[in-house]
Amino acid sequence: MDVLAEANRLKAAGNNVLSLAVGQPGSPAPQGVRDAAAQAALHAPIGYTDALGRADTREAIAQHYADHYGVSVSPDRIAITTGSSAGFMLAFLAITEPGGRIAIAAPGYPAYRNIIKSLSLEPVEIPSGDASSSVFDLDALLAAHRAKKIDALMIASPANPTGATVSKAELTQIIEVCDREGISFISDEIYHRLNYVADDLTALSVSDDAIVINSFSKYYCMTGWRIGWMVLPQNMVRTVERLAQSLYICAPEISQIAAPKAFEATKSLELIKDGYRANRALLMEELPKMGITFAAPPDGAFYAWCDVSKHTNDSMVFAKTMLREIFVAAAPGVDFDPINGNRYMRFSYAGNHDAIAESIERMKNWVSV
């Protein structure tokens, strides 16, 4: 966040700052979403909804699971949330007591760690596995669990910051181990539909007991609309409903009304995804030429997790110096892995292709100095 704040300051001062830092689509929400929101704003009595969300929105999401994954999900098991962040909080609170332990992958999205701590819970960071065979170290999870009970495991596939994805065989093994050990399993699927090498795999295709969290923010280009969802085991629905009533009342109704239109916009959204694909190809070709190597396969999302140890042993200094000297912002690895992140950077390719190409050219000249 320090790097982003400085980037904004430099940009406000008139500098031509380019960003490889932000995991946010540069495109607006689909036209149908915007039209539905405009009509609702003009004519609908926008207000509170049921804590679990509007029935028609939940039904549209259930239909999405049938259409996209071939999985049958009852709308009664779906909760609409104020973005995926609310979903994380609701899941953690529903399955733990203060002092409970939540396992997450390292490197990982830093807000996981911070949300867990803010709820008086303990984050347990489990190293990623050998990327040639797995993206999660299951043996490390078991060792941590046997040392002191872990209440839940949350993994993301595709993952932030690595872009790595979990295979069906690996996901099945992880869920089987969690079931055997009494560990609740939470699947963060907010980067679904942004997989460049395989079809999407929802945890619901493996287990009905998985807690799935998803969002309209990433593929659907609706980051500012604050609208996400959870798919819950039936026995958790009432608990989550009561928590949501007290913490949020409900997700924004105008977003609930408009969001289902995003499911009808696949043609335009796939064109946006083609742009990410081209940006990804550019980074995969050019970064290794600078001695910046990929520490994980960037199979999904819109991130490259890269080893910059040829140039630095302090990713925060590297990020701040690059921003100051060539006005290119990127995320230092220590944000995602406080232990080993000093040698890594996360580069986002969610932005405009020309801006990313110009960022690469600036970096080429800079690292060769």
Summary of the structure (lengths in Angstrom):
residues: 369
radius of gyration: 20.5
end to end distance: 27.3
largest distance: 60.3
contacts: 1289
relative contact order: 0.18
helix: 48%
strand: 15%
